[in-house]
Amino acid sequence: MALPFKGEWHQRLSGDRDAEGRLNRLYQAIESGIADANDPTLKDRVAAVKAERDSIHAAVHASDERVQQEGREFASSGVSAFRALITMRVFTRRFASRPL
């Protein structure tokens, strides 16, 4: 079953990876001495990337919840349809003459 928001989920996951990569590069620049950890502009930039990363994490989590809900709804409707088919075949005694 193709989920209508699967592309949206992959796009958000890609954005999460990008934000993590940018944050790691900033940390590496600080650790290697290329960037000054006390620079207020750098601190603002790190804070902005962290905020973006956290926002994307929340969006990915929300997408995961939607995927799980869609799966539960699909499973529930499939069970209901199967139950209805079996009930019909049992009461009409057609279950032995045709495979499911």
N, C-alpha and C positions, 0 to 999 in steps of 0.2 A: 504494500500500500504506500503510495507516494504522499508524503505529508506536505500540505500547501506551504508550510513555513520552514521547510528543511533548508532551503537556500538562505533564509534569514538567519537560521541558527549557525550555519557554516560561516556566514559573513561576520556574525558577532564573535564567533570563536577565533576567526582570523584576526579581527580587531583586537581581541584579548592577547593573542600572541604578539602582535605588533607593539602593543603598549608595554607588555612585559619586556620585549626586546629593547625598546627605547629606555626603559627604566634601568635595565641591566647595563646598557652602554653608558648611561649617566653615572651609575655607581662605579663602573670600571674606570671612567675618566677621573673620578674623584680619587679612587684607590691608587691609580698610577701617577697621580700628581699633575695631570694635565689640567684639571679643573680645581679651583679652590673651593673647598667645602664651606667656607664662610661667606662666599659670594651670595648676596641676597637674590640676585637674578637667578642663579643656579638653584637656590632653595625654592624659589617660586616655580621654576620649571619642573623640579622634582615633584613638588606638591601638585602641580597641574597634571602631570603624567600619572601620579598615583590616583588622583581623583578620576581621571579618564579610565584607568584600569579598573577601579572599583565600580564605576558605572557600567562598564562592559561586563564585569563579573556578575552584577545584578541582572543585566539583560540576558546573559547566557543562562543563568539560573531560572529566570522566568520562562525562557524558551524550553529548557529542560522540563519544567513543570507542564508546559503546554503539550510537549511530546508525550509525556507520561499520561496525561489526561486523555489525549487522543487515542493512545493505545488502550487505555481502560475502556473507553467508549466503544472502540472497535471490537474488543474482546467481548464486551457485554452484548453488543448487537449480534455478533456472530453466534454466541451461545444461545441467544433468544431465537434466532433463525433456525439453528440446528434443532433446538427443542421443539419448535413448531413443526419442522419437517418430520422428525421422528414420531411425534404425537400423531400427525396426520397419517403417516404410513402404518403405525400400529393400529389405529382405529379403522383404517380402510383395508388393512391386511395386505398392503402392497409392498411391504418391506422385504418379503422373501422373493418376489418375482423380479425386482430390479435392484441393482447395486446402488448404494448411496452416492 
